[in-house]
Every structure is written in C-alpha cells, then in structure tokens.
Amino acid sequence: MAASASGSYCACMPKPPPAKAAKVDRDKFDLGQKVFNGKTAPSSGDASAQRTRLAALQTQLPEKVAKKKDLTALAGKLTDSQLDSLEYYIKERYPASK
C-alpha cells in the first residue's frame, strides 16, 4: 500500500535560533550589585581616581535612581575589582538610560 500526502517536504536543515545577546557575567554582576547596595566590606583604593570613574557612573544612572544614590561617596572605599564590577553592574542594569 503506498502512502500519498499533499504538500512539499524540504530536506534542508533548520536554521539555528538567532544569536542571543552576550550572557551576563553573573559573578561580576552580583559583586557589582553588592557594591551598589552597600553590602560589601569597605576596602581602600585611590580616592581621586575612583571619584572620577564614580562620577561618570553617576551620570549613567536614571534620574530617579541618581537622586537616591551617591556613587561618589564610595571613592577610596573600593578595590579595583569592586569598581570594575560596579561599572559592569550599572552598564547591565541601566543600559542606555537617559
């Protein structure tokens, strides 16, 4: 008995799903979030260099958040890795605000 069917069949391979945005680095994001929320132990660092970077980060925050959070107060209290993680967190959490 022969089976007959209507329609056509494509023997081509299915297309892969579109590339997703780069995955978030969870460790860096989590550390940045802890720094942002003040849940890390204070460390010591170069206050003047950190103040410049923190002031730049402050401008990237949405207006509503910026009124409540003063990132420049953290100057001199962060390690380099904490500051890098904070920058990463703000970039991921508040993308292209303003």
C-alpha positions, 0 to 999 in steps of 0.5 A, spaced: 500 500 500 503 506 498 502 512 502 500 519 498 500 526 502 499 533 499 504 538 500 512 539 499 517 536 504 524 540 504 530 536 506 534 542 508 536 543 515 533 548 520 536 554 521 539 555 528 535 560 533 538 567 532 544 569 536 542 571 543 545 577 546 552 576 550 550 572 557 551 576 563 557 575 567 553 573 573 559 573 578 561 580 576 554 582 576 552 580 583 559 583 586 557 589 582 550 589 585 553 588 592 557 594 591 551 598 589 547 596 595 552 597 600 553 590 602 560 589 601 566 590 606 569 597 605 576 596 602 581 602 600 583 604 593 585 611 590 580 616 592 581 621 586 581 616 581 575 612 583 571 619 584 572 620 577 570 613 574 564 614 580 562 620 577 561 618 570 557 612 573 553 617 576 551 620 570 549 613 567 544 612 572 536 614 571 534 620 574 530 617 579 535 612 581 541 618 581 537 622 586 537 616 591 544 614 590 551 617 591 556 613 587 561 618 589 561 617 596 564 610 595 571 613 592 577 610 596 572 605 599 573 600 593 578 595 590 579 595 583 575 589 582 569 592 586 569 598 581 570 594 575 564 590 577 560 596 579 561 599 572 559 592 569 553 592 574 550 599 572 552 598 564 547 591 565 542 594 569 541 601 566 543 600 559 542 606 555 538 610 560 537 617 559 
